[in-house]
């Protein structure tokens, strides 16, 4: 994320490289963000007509791209060539090598290479790293997404409630593209400078602020049986939007964090937040949950979740309704 921010900062200061090779094997958001900025800001609208091309790799060969890149811009300082779905040219990468050694300084050539990554041992990749920009996005884990949400909103003078941020991550996963789309929606609806609340997320995105996996883990941690069973009942009635595998994954992650919490010698808020990868606001919830669930109970919960995963697939047992599986889990964990 820091590398992407630095690249965008350089672009804003008009520090351009002749080649941008943007790789998004696991996460494509930053690839699209950087390419979009170049597409929208390097040239004026008048200059784009003759000097900007957005091509799809399946429609062109690498030799054709190189020939186009060697041309000079018309009545502009630069020409911009953006290649989308560049992974379709993986077998032709070597044809870029000679150009990469001496790229045309008045051309900004952008490759958007997604869902896989090129062989880093190839000479062409090593050359691009010397004469241009080679950027490979790292896999973004769930515990890093809330921080990114806060930083992204701050750039637009918005802030967000920690619970609202958790709701987005739990509902949309670690897909930055999906989350950003929803954040854009919220920023268009709410006045600039607003703090995004769980109510705003529920009203405008359709995620229930009361019946979601965040509230379920919170209820379990507090041993609030009534609330936990209400949420499970809601999930059973709305299974399409609350699939069992996702809920089991969230619960597994929650008890895994409790396992880590029990192993910590330093249980200060700062260290707990760091080790568990959670917002400091939530550390007190884990402290309470750890008292309600000693290490032995945490291990039992994790074992039960593994059993649920197997049973839900009908392995060595009759397929049970998902709601019944979760209710059985709650009984054994919260009352056991």
N, C-alpha and C positions, 0 to 999 in steps of 0.2 A: 504493500500500500504506500509506503514511504517513497519507493522508487517511482511509482506512478505519479505521485504528487510532485516529485522533483522534475519529472519529464514535462508535466503540464506547466509547471512554473517556468521552465526554460522556454517552452513554446509561447507562453504569454509575454516573455521578454524578447521574443523573436530570435531566439537562439535555435536555429534549425540545423538538422543533420541531413545529409543527402539520402540516407537510407534509414527507414524505421522497420525493423523486423519484429513484429509484436506477436508473442506466442501466448495462447491461453488454453492450456491443456485441460485444466479443471475449472477455471473461472474465466469467463470471456468479457466480463464487464469492463475491465480496464483497457483491454484491447479496443473495444468499441468506443470507449470514452476518449482515448487518445486519438484514434483515427477520426472520430467525429469532430474533435477540436480542430485538427489539421484541415479537414474538409470545410469547416465553417469559417475559419478565421485567418488562414494564411493569405488567401487571395480576396480581393474585393469582388463584388458581384459582377462588375464589368470585366474583370480579368478572368473570371472562371470560364467564360464561354469558350475561349481559345486555349486556356492553359490548365484546365482541370479535367481529369478523367477518372471515373470510378468504374473499374472493370471486375468481372468475376473470373476467377482462375479457370473455370471449365470452358470459358469462351476464348481464351487466348493461350498462346504458348509463351514460355519464358523468353525465347528469342525475340518474339514480337514486343514483349514488355521492355526488354533491353534496348531495342531499336527506338522505341518511343521515349525511353528515358534519356537517350543521347541527344534528343532534339533540344533546341533552344526555345525559351519562352517567347511569346509574341506580345510586345508592348507591356511586359511585366517583368519583375525581378526573378520570379520563380514560376515553374510549372509544377503541378501536383498530380501524381498518379497514385491512386489507391487501389490495391488488389484485395478484393474480398474473397473469403474462402480459399486462402492461399495454400492451404494444406493439400488441395487438389493438384498442386504443382510439385509435390514432394519429390517425384522422380526426376524432375527437371532442374532441381536446385543447383546442380553443378554448372548449368549453363549461365548462372548469374555470377560465377566466380570472377571472371575477367573484368566485368563491369564493376563489381564490388571493390576490386583493387584500385580502380581509378574512377569513382563515380562522378557524374556530371554535377558540379557544385550548384548549378541553377535549377536542378531537379530535386524535388522531394518525393522519394519513392517509398510508399508505405505498403507493407505486407501484413495482412490480418490472418494469422495462422492459428486455427482453432481446433480444439478437441483432441489434439495430439501435439507432439513436439518433434522438431527435426533432430537428426543425428548430430549431436554437438561435436562429434569427432571430425565431421566434414570440414575441409579446408574453407569452403565458402562461408560457413558459419563463423569460423575463427576470423576470417577476413572482415566480415560485416561488423564484428565486435570491435575491430580496429578502426574502420573507416566510417562507421555509422552507429546506429543504436540498436542493440539487440536486447529486447525486454521480454522476460518470461514471467508471467504471473504465477505466484505461488498459490497452493491450495489454501483457501480461506476456511478456517474452522469456525464452528458455531460460536465458540466463546470469544472470538475476535470481532464478530459482526456487530454487536452492540456498540463497541468503541467506534467502528467505522460509521455507523448510523449517526452517532453524536457528532463526529467530525464533519460528516457530509452536511448535516442540517445546520451546523454552526457557520459553514461557509455561506449559507443563505439567510443568516440571522434568525434561525429557528432553534428551539431546544426541544427535548423530549423527556417524558416521564420514564424512569427505568422500567416500570411495568409495561408501558406501551411499547417500548423497544423489545422487551422479551416476547410480547404477544406477536410482533411482526416476525421475529426470528423463528419462533415455534410454529407459526402458521406457514411461513414461506421457506423455511430452511435457510441455508447459507448462500442461496442464489442472490448475489448482489444486484443482478439485472432486474429480477422480480421485485426485490425490496425497493430499489431506486424508483421503479415505475410507480409503486404505491406512495413513496415519499413525495414524488413529483405531484401526484394527485392531491395529497394533503397540503403541500405548499401552495398549490393553486387555489385551494378552497379556503384555507385559513389566512388571516392577516399576517403580514410579515412581522416577525418578532414574537409570534405565538409560541406557546409551549404545547407540544402535542401530547394529549392525554389519552388514557385508555378509552374514554368515552368518544373521543374524536376518531380513534382507530375503529371502534365498533360501529359508529354511525356511518363512516365514509368508506370503510374497507370491508365491513361485513364480518369481522372477527368478534365473537362474543367476548365481552370483558369479564363475564362471570363464569362462562362454561368453556374453558380451554385448558390445555395441558399445564400451563403455568399455574392456574388456580388449583388444578388437581394435585400437583406436587406440593403446593403450599398447604392445601387441606390435609394431605397425608402427613406432611412434616409436623403440623400442629395437632395431629390426631383428631381432626374435626370430621368425624364419621358422617354426620348428616350431610355436610357440604360435599364430601368426596363421593358419596353414593348418589347425590343429586346430579353431579357432573357426569358420572358413569352412565346414569340413566339417560341424560341428554345425549351423550355420545352414541348410545345404543339406538336412540331415535333418529340420530343424524349421522349415521355411519359413513356416508359418502364423504362428508367434510371432516370426519374424525376417524380415519382408518386405524384399525387396531395395531398394525405394524409400527405406525408412526408413534402412537401413544406408548407402546411397549419400549420403543427406542428412547423416548423422552424419560420414561420412568427408570430405565436402565442407566441412563446418563446421570439422573438425579441421585440414585443410590450409589453409583460409582463415585460421585463427588462426596457423598457422606462417608464412603470408605476412605477416601483420601483425607477428609477432615479428621477422622479418628486417628489417622497415622501422623498427624502434624504435632510437633512439639510446640511450635510457635503458633498459637491460635489468635494472634492479634488480627484485627480487621484487615489491615494492609496485607499481611502475609496470606490470610485465608482467601482474600479476593484474588491475589496473584496466583496462588496454587490451584484454586478451583476454577479460575478463569471466569469469575462472575463480577458484577458491579458491586462495589463496597456496600451499597444500599442493602444488598441481600444477605450479607454475611451473618447478621443476627438470626435470620431464618434457619440457616444451617446449624447455628449454635443450638437453637431450640430443638431442631429435628434430631441432632446427635444425642441429645438427652433423652428424647422419646424413643430413639432407635439405637441401642448399643450395638457394638460391632457384630455380635452374633445375629441380631435381627436384620442388620443390613445384609449380611451374607445370605441369610435365609431369603430375603426379598429378591436378591439378584438370582438366586437359584430358582425361585418361583417364576421369575420373568422368563428365564430360559425355557422352563416347562410350558409356559403359556405360548411362547413362540412356536414350539413344536406342536402343541395341541391345536393351535389355530390353523395349522396346515394339515391336520388329520393324520399325523404320523403316529402309528401304533395306538390310535384312539379314534373314537367317533368325533367328528367335527362339532364343536360346541359353539353356540351363539357367542359372539365376541363380548357382548355385555355381561353374560354369565361368567366368562373367564375372568374379566376384570373385577366383578363383584366377589368372586371366590378369592382372588388375589387380595382385595382389600380386607376381607374377613380374616384371612390367615396372617396378614402382615400387621394390621392395626389392632387386632384382638389377640393375636398369638403371643 
